[in-house]
Amino acid sequence: MSRSPSRVVICGAGIAGVAAAYHLAAEYGLENVVLVDEGSPLSLTSDKSTEAYRNWWPGPDWAMTAFMNRSIDLIEGIARATSNRINLNRRGYVFATADAGKIPFLENMAKTAEAHGGGAARFHDTTQSAYTPSPERGFEVDLTGADVITDPHLIRRHFPYLAPETVAVAHARRAGWLSAQQLGMVMLEAARASNVRMVRGRVVGIDTSGGRVRAVHLEHQEEFQKLAATHVVLAAGPMQTETARMIGVDLPIRAERHYKISFADTLGGLPRNAPMLIWLDEQHLPWSEEERAALAADEEARWLLGTFPAGVHGRPDGASATIVLFNHHGEAVDPVFPLPEPEHYAEIALRGMSTMVPALKAYNGAPPRPYIDGGYYMRTRENRPLIGPVPVEGVYISCAFSGFGVMASCAGGELIARYITEAALPDYAPAFRLSRYQDAAYSALLTRWGDGGQL
Ligand SMILES: Cc1cc2nc3c(=O)[nH]c(=O)nc-3n(C[C@H](O)[C@H](O)[C@H](O)COP(=O)(O)OP(=O)(O)OC[C@H]3O[C@@H](n4cnc5c(N)ncnc54)[C@H](O)[C@@H]3O)c2cc1C
């Protein structure tokens, strides 16, 4: 690096802030890094995730794929260096549909992913076609890209638990899941071992007199403290909007509530070796005739008979639990904590997932002791993160990680470290800067952006 900043203060110790601290101190050798949080590290949003990762992203260009490939490289590096303490697997994501009209879409997704650097697209439309299943454990797998299977026998042979109506699946290979908590802890421990100082406190003000950052003001148990800073990283997750306003910057981000359920899958609904499973079709939740009649007669519950969006997804979790996430409620909200209890969430999620995996119907919408939790997806319109400088000298943002902040954390933290140490930036850096919105061509592109790949 060309000069040694005297002090970097990182506001927020979620996985984005922890990854920035880790890269700055442990990987890039900065000596004076302070990580501030008003709560416990890694406990607000970063412990609520489904812990999954993928390099399978829609366009319009290669930037998101390159960024995630880099992040997965770094995650794999941590897995290797720790004898896979982070429990990384490579089971892949299986996107499935019962709608033959979506086959061209899946084929196109696979080809586009290939063109963007996600790995080869392979097509299987005969029973004899050579499709290689993903291993249950481990992550040292060469297979990347995706396999699109449209032969019904091949689908049944490899995915016997999917709905018999399934006509196509796309199995994205550089994907799977890990322990997000362990990933965060490995980085936090390494950051601490490299002398990153943890400070408990709420950031209540940022001194930017003279047009550059000078200090961060903290409050903790009615005591105030000022931390001098030459560089500040704002990584406040759901509170990033207010934090950026402290320096007079309005960020184009919104918050959406997202929940998930986890339950003891005592009836063996999801096989333990299954990959991440995503249903691509809109649906009506499966109800019995009797239930349907009762719901139709109940004005307050009638909405449960309506159309639910595509995208319910789930995966096995360890020896017995199953996790299901159904984002059927994507409106923008103001983040409040604790999150309000979502109405009928466990039942909706489980019934929705049982459309894809009929064995889950055995629970009749009532999983045993479901554990429901969730958090906020902070996202930009096009579902790309914001990482980089803002118009106040010395301030950087690392936010808008939507439903991909765990998988993006390593490349996000590295990118912040490269900005602050003035190292060479990767090709994808401009795609995530706030200044992209000042580009007229980018604004025009936004109007026809399409699907941002949100799950
Ligand atoms: C249901 C659900 C499922 C998800 N599934 C996945 C998945 O499968 N894969 C994936 O990669 N991602 C997933 N995500 C997304 C991922 O969890 C988030 O993108 C990520 O955790 C965001 O991390 P963060 O560090 O930006 O925010 P947070 O974890 O929220 O951390 C922000 C920190 O800033 C602190 N803070 C805020 N304001 C202040 C202040 N003024 N002063 C001091 N401290 C402050 C907070 O206390 C908090 O600790 C999921 C998210 C949800 C909700």
The ligand as an ORCA input file, in Angstrom:
! r2SCAN-3c Opt
* xyz 0 1
  C     -34.147    -14.946      5.931
  C     -32.828    -14.604      5.305
  C     -32.157    -15.545      4.538
  C     -30.927    -15.245      3.957
  N     -30.254    -16.217      3.257
  C     -29.011    -15.944      2.765
  C     -28.273    -16.970      2.105
  O     -28.714    -18.111      1.954
  N     -27.023    -16.652      1.660
  C     -26.479    -15.398      1.805
  O     -25.366    -15.177      1.357
  N     -27.178    -14.416      2.429
  C     -28.413    -14.659      2.912
  N     -29.123    -13.677      3.551
  C     -28.581    -12.307      3.562
  C     -27.522    -12.088      4.612
  O     -27.919    -12.646      5.845
  C     -27.312    -10.576      4.736
  O     -27.108    -10.000      3.468
  C     -26.106    -10.264      5.603
  O     -26.199    -10.925      6.845
  C     -25.986     -8.765      5.809
  O     -24.857     -8.531      6.628
  P     -24.510     -7.075      7.118
  O     -23.216     -7.158      7.828
  O     -24.642     -6.131      5.991
  O     -25.703     -6.686      8.128
  P     -25.984     -7.126      9.643
  O     -25.666     -8.555      9.857
  O     -27.369     -6.674      9.944
  O     -24.959     -6.277     10.487
  C     -25.085     -4.882     10.651
  C     -24.500     -4.532     12.018
  O     -24.463     -3.115     12.138
  C     -24.770     -2.779     13.471
  N     -25.228     -1.389     13.502
  C     -26.207     -0.834     12.774
  N     -26.334      0.479     13.064
  C     -25.396      0.739     13.999
  C     -25.029      1.917     14.688
  N     -25.633      3.101     14.499
  N     -24.042      1.831     15.602
  C     -23.393      0.657     15.833
  N     -23.697     -0.486     15.190
  C     -24.687     -0.436     14.278
  C     -25.845     -3.768     13.855
  O     -25.932     -3.881     15.268
  C     -25.366     -5.039     13.164
  O     -24.573     -5.842     14.025
  C     -30.351    -13.955      4.140
  C     -31.014    -13.005      4.910
  C     -32.240    -13.309      5.489
  C     -32.929    -12.273      6.311
*
